[in-house]
Every structure is written in C-alpha cells, then in structure tokens.
Amino acid sequence: MLKAQKIGRMYRIPNFSLTLIREGSYLVDCKTIRSPEDAYKIANMELENSPNEKFLVLLLTTKNTVIGISIVSSGTLNASLVCPREIFQRAILSNAASLICVHNHPSGNPTASNEDITLTKKLAEAGTLLNIPVLDHVIIGDGKYISFKERGLL
C-alpha cells in the first residue's frame, strides 16, 4: 500500500487517478433489459459452463441499457465472496444508473440460499443509500433461473 513519505519536514503524498479498463466484450442479441429473462440471457454466456460460482453485475443506464458487465467474484464450487463495496465501486466508475446482480449455482439448483437473500437485502440497502438501485438479483442454474424481483424478495 502506498502511503505518505516523510522527506525532511515535508511529506510526499501519492496522487491517484481511477481508470475503468475494458477487458473484452460480449456479442448479444439484446442490450436493453426488459425482463429477468433478458438478464439471464446476457449473463448466462459467462456463467453457463462455469465449474465454480461466479457473481457478476450488469451495469445499466437510466433506460436499462447494459453499459457493461463486470465479474465481481469467482469463487469455489458452492460459494463466492461478495462485498457491496466491490459491486458499487464498479457501478460508480462506469457511471451506472442502476444494476442487476447475477450469479450461478454450479449445482444446477437456482434456489436462493439464506446467504443469497441476506446479501441481496444488504446490496439493496447500499444501492438506496448511493442512489444506484439494485433492480434484481438473478440466480442461474442448469439452464434455469430465478428472479428475486419476480419472487418478491427484492
């Protein structure tokens, strides 16, 4: 970690800039999210064959057009460590108006766990505070998906 260096009676303080780096792209047949199925179709390209749990966010404009996809965490067979800070850092840097969270269950069962529900509530609270709403959380498993919004969990 960089920190201030003392030089005699003066201090040298690091100067930072933040940069969003494009790492690639996805070819999709729709770029505006109108339903959880649209989010599923876009995110499934990254998640469908993953042997481990991955958590990503779809970063959206005010008209729900996807401006970017960011993998927040790539975990183990049945867990992925996710912190609201990493999610909203990406949303702020990309100037997203809102976001949709998506993750997979390699077991094939897209049912939300208690941990999934707790995390989603925490993310929704953070989104409200930052004025970047979490519109949905979609869980993918074995060619199926569940939507927190459709299930009344968000």
BELWO-V845366 format. One record per pair of residues at least 12 apart in sequence whose ideal C-beta (glycine too) atoms are under 6 Angstrom apart, sorted by the first residue. I is the first residue (numbers start at 0). J is the second residue. D is the distance in whole Angstrom. If there is no record, write none. Layout:
i=[I I]
j=[J J]
d=[D D]
//
This chain:
i=[1 19 19 25 27 30 30 31 31 32 35 35 35 35 38 38 38 39 39 42 43 46 46 49 50 51 51 51 52 52 53 53 53 54 54 54 54 54 55 55 55 56 56 56 56 56 57 58 58 58 58 59 59 60 61 66 67 69 71 71 76 83 83 87 90 97 97 98 99 99 100 101 103 104 107 107 108 109 109 109 109 109 111 119 119 135 135]
j=[13 92 93 44 41 64 65 63 64 63 135 137 146 149 57 99 137 137 144 101 139 103 139 103 105 74 75 76 74 79 70 73 103 71 72 79 81 102 68 70 101 69 71 86 98 100 99 90 93 95 98 95 97 96 96 93 93 89 85 86 105 122 125 129 131 132 134 133 134 135 136 137 139 140 140 141 140 138 140 143 144 145 138 136 147 147 148]
d=[4 5 6 6 5 6 5 6 5 5 6 5 4 6 6 5 5 6 4 4 6 4 5 6 6 6 6 6 4 4 6 5 6 5 4 5 5 4 6 5 5 5 6 6 5 6 4 6 5 4 6 6 5 6 4 6 5 5 5 6 6 6 4 6 5 5 5 6 5 5 4 5 5 4 5 3 5 4 4 5 6 5 6 5 6 6 4]
//
